[in-house]
Amino acid sequence: MRRELLFVEDEEASRSLLEDALTARGLSVAAVGDRPSALELARGGRYFDALVTDVVLGDDEDGGLELVAQLREAGFSAPVVVITAFADKRRLKRALELRVSYLLEKPFSADQLISVLNLLWDETSDLTHYVDQALSRARLTPKEREVATMLLKGLSNEEIARVLNNSDKTVRQHLSSVYQKAGVASRAEFFHYVFPT
């Protein structure tokens, strides 16, 4: 049976290219360019095995995340992949809250997206699964794990220090150790370590 995919991308050329590539790889793709059209399709009784949406839809900087929020409220439980141009702390925090399954950074290929979808269909999970796996791979101490989790939720160094009742210097030392163990040098690189494309 062919997998049913709801694909939301406001740029027509990108939408058309990816729709063709995904269809050629055996998926049944319903491709739309805006949130109202996606909501109409999803609420119209058609079952989808996954939602793939760009985070920015038209003039709405967070249109994709708002779509996920509305669908989750309506009971949509299938895997969700959000496409984003950059690792943004605020959006990552919102994605975690909405149980987004995977954040896929541009640029990416149809094959990369298919690999992500197959992984999600093999083991339905959410972002916390990737966070747990990545933190285990890095062999972090319990305190480093706590700091890394707060980092991924979008907290600044100062906010982490307040929550843990530590000094900024201590938090920076923990982060330095986290980055070293993960083989990265910055927040953005750590994001890539947790959510590889």
VEXVO-268424 format. One record per residue: x negated, y negated, z negated of N, C-alpha, C in turn; residue number from 1; residue in three letters. Coordinates in pm, 1 decimal. Atoms other than C-alpha are relative to their C-alpha. Last residue first. Layout:
N
> n.x,n.y,n.z,ca.x,ca.y,ca.z,c.x,c.y,c.z,num,residu
> X,Y,Z,X,Y,Z,X,Y,Z,NUM,Ala;
...
END
This chain:
197
> n.x,n.y,n.z,ca.x,ca.y,ca.z,c.x,c.y,c.z,num,residu
> -75.8,-5.3,-126.1,-2042.9,-1561.0,-758.9,-68.6,93.2,96.7,197,Thr;
> 79.6,-5.6,-122.9,-2158.0,-1513.2,-1118.1,88.9,2.9,124.0,196,Pro;
> -92.2,-21.8,-112.8,-1929.0,-1632.3,-1398.9,-78.5,2.5,130.6,195,Phe;
> -121.9,-64.0,50.5,-2128.0,-1599.2,-1723.8,95.6,35.7,113.1,194,Val;
> 39.6,-127.8,61.0,-2469.5,-1668.4,-1569.8,123.8,77.3,-46.0,193,Tyr;
> 24.2,-94.6,-110.5,-2320.6,-1935.7,-1344.4,-38.5,137.4,-52.3,192,His;
> -131.0,-25.3,-59.2,-2181.2,-2115.4,-1653.9,-14.2,103.6,112.9,191,Phe;
> -59.5,-98.2,91.7,-2525.5,-2082.6,-1815.6,139.0,38.7,49.5,190,Phe;
> 60.3,-129.9,-30.9,-2671.5,-2255.9,-1509.1,56.8,109.4,-90.3,189,Glu;
> -49.5,-42.9,-131.0,-2425.5,-2544.7,-1551.7,-56.4,136.8,37.4,188,Ala;
> -139.4,-43.8,12.0,-2498.1,-2570.4,-1924.4,51.6,55.7,132.3,187,Arg;
> -100.3,105.0,20.3,-2872.1,-2589.3,-1856.0,138.8,61.0,-18.7,186,Ser;
> 58.6,122.1,54.9,-3204.5,-2401.3,-1830.8,102.6,-108.6,-31.8,185,Ala;
> -51.7,120.3,-65.2,-3115.8,-2038.0,-1767.3,-57.5,-123.2,-69.0,184,Val;
> 85.9,31.8,-112.9,-3275.3,-1699.7,-1838.4,47.2,-121.0,78.2,183,Gly;
> -79.5,-18.4,-122.6,-2985.1,-1582.4,-2057.3,-83.3,-31.0,125.0,182,Ala;
> -38.7,-141.4,-8.9,-3219.2,-1531.0,-2353.8,79.3,28.9,127.1,181,Lys;
> 120.4,-80.7,-23.3,-3382.5,-1870.6,-2295.1,37.2,147.3,18.4,180,Gln;
> 43.1,20.1,-138.7,-3048.1,-2048.4,-2257.1,-119.5,89.4,33.4,179,Tyr;
> -102.3,-60.3,-87.2,-2916.5,-1899.3,-2582.7,-44.6,-8.9,145.4,178,Val;
> 18.9,-144.7,10.6,-3243.0,-1987.0,-2764.5,98.4,75.0,90.4,177,Ser;
> 126.1,-28.6,-66.9,-3225.3,-2347.1,-2643.3,-27.3,150.4,0.6,176,Ser;
> -26.5,5.3,-144.4,-2860.3,-2356.8,-2745.3,-125.6,32.5,79.9,175,Leu;
> -79.4,-118.6,-35.3,-2946.5,-2241.3,-3097.8,23.8,4.7,151.1,174,His;
> 90.2,-115.6,10.6,-3222.7,-2503.3,-3124.1,72.6,129.0,38.7,173,Gln;
> 88.4,3.1,-117.1,-2987.4,-2775.2,-2993.4,-96.4,118.4,-0.5,172,Arg;
> -80.8,-43.0,-115.0,-2731.0,-2671.8,-3255.5,-85.9,2.6,126.2,171,Val;
> -20.3,-144.8,13.0,-2994.2,-2696.5,-3528.2,78.9,54.9,117.8,170,Thr;
> 128.2,-64.8,-29.2,-3101.1,-3043.0,-3407.2,15.0,152.2,-6.4,169,Lys;
> 14.7,-2.8,-146.1,-2741.0,-3166.1,-3396.8,-125.6,77.7,38.6,168,Asp;
> 53.0,122.5,-59.6,-2716.0,-3071.2,-3765.2,-4.5,15.6,152.0,167,Ser;
> 144.8,-2.3,-23.2,-2486.4,-2792.6,-3877.5,-45.4,-136.4,50.9,166,Asn;
> 61.9,69.7,112.5,-2135.8,-2788.9,-4027.8,-152.6,10.5,6.1,165,Asn;
> 84.7,-96.3,72.1,-2031.1,-2529.3,-3771.2,-65.8,-59.8,-123.9,164,Leu;
> -77.3,-121.2,29.0,-1736.5,-2737.7,-3644.1,-80.9,96.7,-86.8,163,Val;
> -104.7,30.4,99.0,-1929.5,-3065.4,-3672.1,75.0,126.4,-42.1,162,Arg;
> 67.3,26.9,128.3,-2241.0,-2930.5,-3496.6,102.7,-26.2,-109.6,161,Ala;
> 42.3,-131.3,51.9,-2026.1,-2783.9,-3217.6,-64.0,-17.7,-137.6,160,Ile;
> -121.1,-67.9,48.2,-1858.2,-3124.4,-3172.0,-33.9,136.4,-58.7,159,Glu;
> -43.8,67.1,123.5,-2196.8,-3300.6,-3152.3,122.9,69.5,-59.5,158,Glu;
> 92.3,-37.2,108.6,-2329.8,-3047.8,-2899.2,45.4,-59.2,-133.1,157,Asn;
> 131.0,64.9,-11.8,-2017.8,-3104.7,-2685.2,-88.9,48.5,-114.5,156,Ser;
> 39.5,88.1,109.9,-1731.1,-2856.8,-2684.3,-138.6,-58.4,26.1,155,Leu;
> 8.4,140.5,-36.6,-1613.0,-2726.8,-2346.5,-39.0,-94.6,-111.5,154,Gly;
> -133.3,58.5,19.3,-1485.4,-2382.7,-2437.6,-1.4,-150.8,23.7,153,Lys;
> -84.1,-39.1,-113.6,-1801.1,-2239.7,-2283.5,142.3,-53.1,-12.3,152,Leu;
> 51.8,67.0,-118.5,-2013.9,-2433.2,-2535.3,90.5,28.0,120.0,151,Leu;
> -48.3,138.5,10.7,-1794.7,-2307.1,-2819.0,-45.3,-82.9,120.0,150,Met;
> -144.9,-4.3,-23.1,-1857.6,-1948.6,-2705.7,59.1,-140.2,-5.7,149,Thr;
> -22.0,-19.1,-144.2,-2232.0,-2014.0,-2678.4,148.3,-0.5,33.2,148,Ala;
> 34.5,126.1,-66.9,-2246.5,-2156.0,-3034.5,29.1,9.6,150.3,147,Val;
> -100.3,99.1,42.0,-2064.2,-1854.1,-3177.8,-22.2,-132.9,72.5,146,Glu;
> -123.3,-38.0,-70.1,-2282.8,-1612.6,-2979.8,111.1,-101.5,-29.4,145,Arg;
> 17.7,43.8,-139.0,-2593.2,-1792.8,-3103.5,126.4,28.6,81.4,144,Glu;
> -7.6,146.8,0.6,-2467.7,-1749.9,-3463.0,-14.6,-55.7,141.6,143,Lys;
> -137.6,45.8,25.9,-2392.3,-1377.4,-3412.3,14.4,-152.9,4.4,142,Pro;
> -31.9,-20.1,141.6,-2737.1,-1324.7,-3253.5,144.1,-46.2,-21.9,141,Thr;
> 1.0,116.1,89.1,-2741.3,-1308.4,-2875.6,24.9,42.1,-143.9,140,Leu;
> 43.9,-46.3,134.0,-2832.5,-998.3,-2676.5,-14.4,-116.3,-98.2,139,Arg;
> 106.6,90.6,44.8,-2798.2,-1179.5,-2338.3,-55.3,38.8,-137.4,138,Ala;
> 117.4,-17.4,-85.9,-2602.2,-889.6,-2191.1,-118.2,-81.3,-51.1,137,Arg;
> 60.4,-128.3,38.7,-2359.8,-900.2,-2486.2,-128.1,24.4,79.7,136,Ser;
> 64.3,23.3,129.1,-2295.6,-1270.3,-2425.9,-64.8,128.4,-51.2,135,Leu;
> 120.3,82.1,-18.8,-2230.4,-1202.4,-2056.8,-74.0,-19.7,-131.3,134,Ala;
> 101.8,-77.0,-72.3,-1989.1,-915.2,-2124.1,-131.2,-77.7,11.1,133,Gln;
> 50.0,-106.3,88.4,-1795.8,-1107.4,-2389.8,-112.1,79.1,66.2,132,Asp;
> 77.7,64.4,105.6,-1765.3,-1416.9,-2166.2,-61.9,107.1,-90.0,131,Val;
> 127.6,39.0,-59.9,-1656.6,-1206.6,-1870.6,-90.4,-66.1,-102.9,130,Tyr;
> 71.8,-122.9,-35.1,-1383.5,-1034.1,-2076.6,-138.3,-34.5,55.9,129,His;
> 68.5,-43.3,121.6,-1280.1,-1367.5,-2229.8,-79.6,127.9,24.5,128,Thr;
> 133.2,58.5,12.1,-1209.5,-1492.7,-1877.8,-75.1,49.6,-123.1,127,Leu;
> -0.9,145.1,-9.6,-920.8,-1252.5,-1833.9,-141.5,-51.5,-25.4,126,Asp;
> 64.8,66.8,112.6,-888.2,-885.3,-1758.7,15.0,-150.0,13.5,125,Ser;
> -68.7,126.2,23.7,-723.2,-633.6,-1531.3,-55.2,-63.0,-127.7,124,Thr;
> -10.0,16.3,145.2,-984.8,-367.1,-1466.6,61.1,-136.8,-29.0,123,Glu;
> 50.5,-123.0,62.6,-985.6,-228.4,-1115.4,13.6,-6.0,-151.4,122,Asp;
> -103.9,-102.3,-13.9,-760.8,-508.6,-991.1,-43.4,132.0,-63.4,121,Trp;
> -112.8,33.8,87.6,-999.8,-768.6,-1132.0,110.6,105.6,8.0,120,Leu;
> 45.8,-15.3,137.7,-1304.6,-604.5,-973.3,115.9,-24.4,-96.8,119,Leu;
> 7.1,-144.2,24.4,-1121.0,-571.6,-643.8,-44.0,29.9,-142.2,118,Asn;
> -136.3,-51.9,11.4,-1027.8,-940.9,-659.8,-0.9,150.3,-29.4,117,Leu;
> -55.9,46.8,127.6,-1388.1,-1046.7,-730.9,139.5,59.0,-20.8,116,Val;
> 72.1,-72.4,106.6,-1522.1,-832.2,-445.5,55.4,-37.5,-137.1,115,Ser;
> -52.7,-137.5,0.6,-1253.5,-969.4,-209.9,-65.3,80.4,-112.3,114,Ile;
> -132.7,6.9,59.9,-1354.9,-1325.7,-304.3,62.0,139.4,-9.2,113,Leu;
> 18.8,25.3,143.0,-1721.0,-1249.9,-234.2,135.3,-2.9,-71.9,112,Gln;
> 45.6,-124.8,62.2,-1625.6,-1090.9,99.0,-22.9,-16.9,-149.9,111,Asp;
> -118.1,-86.2,17.2,-1421.0,-1397.5,196.6,-39.8,129.6,-68.9,110,Ala;
> -45.5,-68.6,-121.4,-1735.0,-1604.1,138.8,126.1,80.1,-30.8,109,Ser;
> -6.0,-145.2,16.8,-1810.1,-1861.5,-129.0,50.6,60.1,130.7,108,Phe;
> -60.9,-76.2,-109.9,-1906.0,-2229.7,-142.2,-0.9,149.9,-30.1,107,Pro;
> 28.9,22.6,-141.6,-1758.3,-2315.9,-381.2,-149.7,-27.1,16.3,106,Lys;
> 52.7,129.2,-45.0,-1736.2,-2177.2,-733.3,-24.7,-2.3,149.9,105,Glu;
> 86.4,-23.1,-115.0,-1507.1,-1890.0,-829.4,-45.7,-135.5,54.0,104,Leu;
> 27.5,129.4,-62.1,-1356.1,-1904.9,-1177.8,-101.8,23.3,110.6,103,Leu;
> 133.5,23.7,-54.3,-1206.2,-1570.4,-1278.5,-7.7,-140.5,59.0,102,Tyr;
> 81.7,-120.5,-5.3,-911.8,-1423.1,-1470.3,-143.2,-27.0,45.0,101,Ser;
> 47.7,-15.1,-137.5,-741.0,-1742.7,-1581.3,-97.5,116.8,1.3,100,Val;
> 32.8,-139.9,-31.0,-588.9,-1680.5,-1925.0,-30.8,19.3,149.4,99,Arg;
> -103.3,-51.9,-91.3,-431.5,-2027.8,-1938.2,-24.4,145.8,40.8,98,Leu;
> -131.3,4.8,67.2,-631.2,-2136.4,-2246.8,108.7,67.3,85.1,97,Glu;
> 3.0,-100.1,108.0,-955.5,-2020.3,-2085.0,135.5,6.6,-70.0,96,Leu;
> -9.1,-131.3,-64.6,-870.0,-2219.2,-1771.2,0.0,112.4,-102.8,95,Ala;
> -140.9,-19.6,-40.0,-802.9,-2529.6,-1982.5,19.7,137.5,63.7,94,Arg;
> -76.1,-14.5,124.4,-1147.7,-2502.5,-2147.3,147.2,28.5,31.5,93,Lys;
> 30.7,-133.8,51.5,-1310.5,-2445.8,-1810.3,79.9,27.8,-126.6,92,Leu;
> -77.2,-97.9,-77.5,-1130.1,-2750.1,-1672.6,-25.0,141.2,-48.8,91,Arg;
> -141.6,16.3,32.8,-1262.2,-2971.7,-1951.4,85.1,103.4,73.1,90,Arg;
> -30.5,-47.0,136.0,-1616.9,-2840.4,-1923.7,149.0,-3.8,-30.7,89,Lys;
> -49.0,114.1,75.2,-1640.2,-2875.4,-1543.8,46.7,48.0,-137.6,88,Asp;
> -29.5,-45.7,136.1,-1848.9,-2625.0,-1351.0,33.8,-120.7,-86.3,87,Ala;
> 108.6,15.1,98.0,-1830.7,-2750.3,-992.8,48.2,47.4,-136.6,86,Phe;
> 121.0,49.6,-65.6,-1635.1,-2714.7,-667.8,-116.6,-13.1,-97.1,85,Ala;
> 40.9,132.0,47.1,-1365.1,-2494.6,-816.6,-131.2,-41.2,65.1,84,Thr;
> 114.8,44.8,-78.4,-1162.2,-2198.3,-696.3,-35.1,-141.9,-44.0,83,Ile;
> -1.8,144.1,-27.1,-931.4,-2047.5,-957.3,-130.0,-38.0,68.8,82,Val;
> 133.7,50.7,-32.9,-871.5,-1671.5,-948.7,14.4,-147.8,33.6,81,Val;
> 5.3,133.5,-61.1,-560.7,-1545.0,-1127.0,-145.6,-38.3,21.3,80,Val;
> 127.0,73.5,5.8,-488.7,-1180.3,-1211.1,6.0,-132.7,75.2,79,Pro;
> 103.9,-54.2,-88.6,-120.5,-1083.3,-1236.7,-129.4,-80.3,-14.6,78,Ala;
> 107.2,-62.4,78.2,85.8,-1181.5,-1543.7,-112.8,58.0,85.0,77,Ser;
> 95.1,-54.4,-97.9,336.5,-1431.7,-1404.0,-120.3,56.6,-75.0,76,Phe;
> 23.4,-142.7,17.3,593.7,-1468.3,-1685.1,-94.6,63.9,99.3,75,Gly;
> -108.8,-74.3,-64.7,750.0,-1804.5,-1597.4,-22.5,150.9,-6.4,74,Ala;
> -122.4,25.1,77.2,523.9,-1981.4,-1847.1,116.4,81.9,52.9,73,Glu;
> 16.9,-77.0,124.0,224.5,-1817.8,-1674.9,124.9,-15.8,-88.4,72,Arg;
> -23.7,-141.4,-30.8,354.1,-1952.2,-1343.5,-14.8,88.2,-123.9,71,Leu;
> -143.3,-19.8,-28.0,386.7,-2307.5,-1473.9,32.1,146.9,28.4,70,Gln;
> -75.7,21.3,123.6,40.0,-2302.7,-1634.4,148.9,28.2,21.8,69,Ala;
> 21.9,-118.4,84.6,-117.5,-2150.7,-1321.2,82.4,-11.7,-128.4,68,Val;
> -73.4,-110.3,-62.9,38.1,-2425.9,-1108.1,-12.8,126.4,-85.2,67,Leu;
> -140.8,24.2,34.5,-90.8,-2689.0,-1351.3,89.5,108.9,59.6,66,Glu;
> -17.1,-41.5,139.6,-437.0,-2533.6,-1317.2,143.5,-22.6,-46.6,65,Leu;
> 9.9,-145.7,8.7,-420.0,-2556.4,-938.7,22.0,51.0,-140.9,64,Gly;
> -120.8,-63.4,-52.2,-293.2,-2913.8,-945.1,-0.2,151.2,-10.6,63,Gly;
> -17.2,-124.0,74.7,-576.4,-3033.6,-1170.6,122.6,77.5,47.2,62,Asp;
> 131.1,-54.9,36.4,-712.8,-3315.1,-953.1,9.1,133.9,-73.0,61,Glu;
> -7.6,-49.7,137.8,-369.2,-3375.5,-799.2,-128.6,72.1,-36.4,60,Asp;
> 45.8,107.4,88.5,-419.9,-3588.8,-488.7,-3.0,42.7,-145.9,59,Asp;
> -36.4,134.4,-45.1,-399.4,-3283.7,-263.8,-59.7,-106.1,-89.9,58,Gly;
> -100.7,-14.7,-105.0,-441.9,-2965.4,-468.1,47.6,-139.4,40.8,57,Leu;
> -51.2,128.9,-47.6,-763.3,-2955.7,-672.5,97.8,26.1,114.0,56,Val;
> -34.2,77.6,118.7,-823.5,-2632.4,-869.9,59.9,-135.0,39.4,55,Val;
> 100.9,104.5,18.9,-803.0,-2425.8,-552.4,41.8,-80.0,-123.1,54,Asp;
> -32.6,140.0,-23.8,-574.3,-2129.8,-599.6,-120.9,-90.2,-18.2,53,Thr;
> 126.6,69.9,-21.5,-593.4,-1751.9,-574.6,34.5,-143.8,33.2,52,Val;
> -8.6,139.3,-46.3,-296.7,-1568.9,-726.9,-142.1,-51.8,16.0,51,Leu;
> 96.1,98.8,51.1,-292.8,-1191.5,-757.3,33.4,-137.5,56.7,50,Ala;
> 101.2,-71.1,78.2,-84.4,-877.1,-703.7,-104.7,-94.1,-57.9,49,Asp;
> 137.8,22.5,-43.7,214.4,-1082.5,-591.9,-95.9,72.2,-93.3,48,Phe;
> 105.0,-38.8,94.1,579.0,-975.1,-615.1,-137.0,-27.4,60.0,47,Tyr;
> 105.7,-78.2,-64.9,841.1,-1168.8,-420.5,-109.9,30.4,-101.8,46,Arg;
> -21.4,-143.6,15.1,1142.5,-1272.0,-629.3,-105.7,86.5,66.8,45,Gly;
> -101.8,-50.2,-92.0,1164.6,-1630.7,-514.2,19.1,150.5,-3.9,44,Gly;
> -126.9,-11.6,73.3,983.4,-1766.8,-818.7,110.6,61.1,85.2,43,Arg;
> 18.4,-85.5,117.4,640.2,-1699.5,-670.6,130.4,22.1,-76.4,42,Ala;
> 28.6,-138.3,-40.2,735.1,-1835.2,-329.2,-4.9,93.4,-120.5,41,Leu;
> -119.5,-51.0,-68.8,899.8,-2150.7,-463.6,-18.5,146.7,39.9,40,Glu;
> -100.5,-30.0,102.9,615.6,-2208.5,-705.9,125.5,61.3,61.4,39,Leu;
> 46.8,-118.3,72.8,360.2,-2182.1,-424.5,101.6,41.9,-105.9,38,Ala;
> -17.3,-114.9,-89.5,556.0,-2424.3,-206.1,-41.2,129.5,-69.3,37,Ser;
> -143.0,-33.4,-12.8,587.8,-2672.8,-494.9,24.8,122.2,88.9,36,Pro;
> -56.4,-65.6,118.1,210.8,-2644.7,-571.3,149.1,32.3,15.0,35,Arg;
> -31.6,85.6,114.6,76.3,-2725.6,-227.0,69.7,79.2,-110.9,34,Asp;
> 89.6,112.7,21.0,-90.6,-2585.0,84.0,29.6,-87.1,-119.6,33,Gly;
> -72.7,127.4,2.8,52.4,-2235.6,121.8,-96.0,-111.6,-38.9,32,Val;
> 85.1,118.1,18.0,-90.3,-1896.1,218.4,82.3,-127.2,8.4,31,Ala;
> -95.1,110.9,-12.2,106.4,-1573.5,166.4,-79.7,-125.7,-32.0,30,Ala;
> 26.6,132.0,57.8,-155.4,-1306.6,234.2,114.5,-97.4,27.2,29,Val;
> -117.1,73.3,-46.8,-105.9,-931.9,283.6,-4.3,-136.0,-69.6,28,Ser;
> -91.5,57.9,98.2,-457.1,-794.8,236.4,120.8,-61.9,70.1,27,Leu;
> -106.0,-89.3,47.5,-633.3,-553.3,470.0,94.8,-54.5,-104.8,26,Gly;
> 55.4,-97.0,94.8,-970.4,-713.6,534.6,109.2,80.5,-70.4,25,Arg;
> 82.6,-94.2,-77.2,-844.5,-890.5,848.5,-59.4,108.9,-89.8,24,Ala;
> -94.0,-86.1,-72.3,-574.4,-1050.4,631.9,-76.4,107.2,77.9,23,Thr;
> -57.3,-90.0,100.8,-845.4,-1186.1,399.8,98.1,98.4,64.9,22,Leu;
> 105.6,-91.8,46.0,-1043.9,-1334.2,690.1,54.9,101.6,-99.5,21,Ala;
> 33.1,-93.9,-108.8,-734.6,-1484.5,855.9,-100.7,104.7,-46.8,20,Asp;
> -118.0,-85.2,-18.2,-615.7,-1642.4,527.6,-28.6,106.2,107.1,19,Glu;
> 4.6,-101.8,104.5,-969.0,-1768.9,462.5,119.4,94.6,10.0,18,Leu;
> 117.1,-86.5,-16.5,-987.8,-1949.2,795.9,-0.2,114.0,-101.7,17,Leu;
> -21.1,-82.9,-117.9,-632.4,-2087.8,774.6,-114.5,100.2,19.6,16,Ser;
> -109.4,-94.1,28.2,-671.8,-2218.6,421.1,17.2,99.1,114.7,15,Arg;
> 51.9,-100.4,94.0,-1009.9,-2376.0,494.4,103.8,108.0,-27.2,14,Ser;
> 101.9,-77.8,-72.0,-869.7,-2554.1,801.2,-55.7,111.3,-88.5,13,Ala;
> -59.7,-91.5,-97.9,-552.4,-2662.8,618.2,-103.0,88.1,70.6,12,Glu;
> 71.2,31.1,-124.6,-720.6,-2811.7,312.9,38.6,103.0,105.7,11,Glu;
> -59.0,115.8,-67.2,-455.1,-2784.2,39.1,-69.4,-37.1,130.8,10,Asp;
> 113.3,85.1,-39.4,-540.9,-2428.7,-66.4,55.2,-115.9,81.4,9,Glu;
> -37.8,141.2,-2.9,-301.4,-2190.9,-243.1,-124.3,-85.8,23.3,8,Val;
> 119.8,81.9,-17.8,-327.1,-1816.5,-176.5,40.4,-146.1,18.0,7,Phe;
> -48.9,137.4,-16.3,-61.0,-1575.3,-304.5,-123.0,-90.5,-0.8,6,Leu;
> 76.7,109.7,57.3,-194.6,-1224.1,-243.6,67.9,-133.5,27.4,5,Leu;
> -65.1,128.3,-33.1,0.5,-903.6,-189.5,-72.1,-112.4,-72.8,4,Glu;
> -8.8,94.3,111.2,-209.6,-584.7,-187.5,59.0,-131.9,49.3,3,Arg;
> 79.5,123.0,-9.3,-132.3,-346.0,93.4,22.6,-88.4,-121.8,2,Arg;
> -83.4,119.8,0.0,0.0,0.0,0.0,-87.5,-125.6,0.0,1,Met;
END
